[in-house]
Amino acid sequence: MSSIYKYKVLIGGLQTLDNIPFLNNTDMEKRDFLHIGISIKPVECLTNHCDSYLFIFWSLSRAKKFEFMNSSFCYGARGAILCLDKSDLTSLKDVNYWIDTIKSTIKDIPIIIVIYQSNPKKKEVSEDNINKILKNKELKHFTLRSPNREMNHIKKCEFFKFLVLKLNYDSPIYLEDFSIIFPTEEKKFQQFSNSYILCPICKNKNHIHNLKEFYYSKNPTLLKIREKFFKIQNRKNDTNNDISNRITFGILCCSCYKKYYKKS
């Protein structure tokens, strides 16, 4: 039985939304960030046979006109990510501000420092300053060692696995078959789920998390099944309408699968 977890996570330490490590910046609403001091976007991670970790990221602005609201924005957060850019001394001051703001509002939540260097030729924050923050504030940290423009999917997977483990501090977990779903990918999945939400046999609705497991899983067996599935789908689409309309094609619901295919 798959489990679903939803975590509100704060993001601080950014002057703009142009340079957020590990996130697809095109999915962040810059207008909201500039006009109301916050931009909210989800990222979902699937693992362990479709256990779902839905992170609701609240990117907060430190602009003077929004400072009176920042404490309120912090309530209900499961954790916080503070971005420290070694190329920008202002970033160090912002991180200190957010640590004090968050700790004065919420007690005992993980505050994770993401340390990176946006400009490899420019370094304004020393390692001594970074170590002082980590030691004095008792923080966890994840170090990004390459410029943001060179980030790739493997690095993102490493970070989100780290995030799941740190925020799921109630009980130890083991992660496998890990997928990250960004909002743009979710749109493609939505098209898929609209086509296959109904079981072709009983016409009852499939569970969304089961469709996600099929669509996003990196399990080798499921990958082969999915590849064959889409090949058949393409052949059906290429067939003339008279024949195609007679073919019922879809994904079985749990009940029909157990009834017709699962071994007793």
Secondary structure, DSSP 8 states (H G I E B T S, - for coil): ---EEEEEEEEES-SSSS--TTS-GGGS-HHHHHHTSEEEEEEEEEETTTEEEEEEEEEE---GGGHHHHHHHHTT-SEEEEEEETT-HHHHHHHHHHHHHHHHHSSS--EEEEEE-S-TT---S-HHHHHHHHHHTT-EEEE--S-GGG--HHHHHHHHHHHHHHH-TTS-----S-EEE-HHHHHHHHHHHHHHSB-TTT--B--HHHHHHHHH---HHHHHHHHHHHHHHHHHHHS-HHHHTT-------HHHHHHHTS--
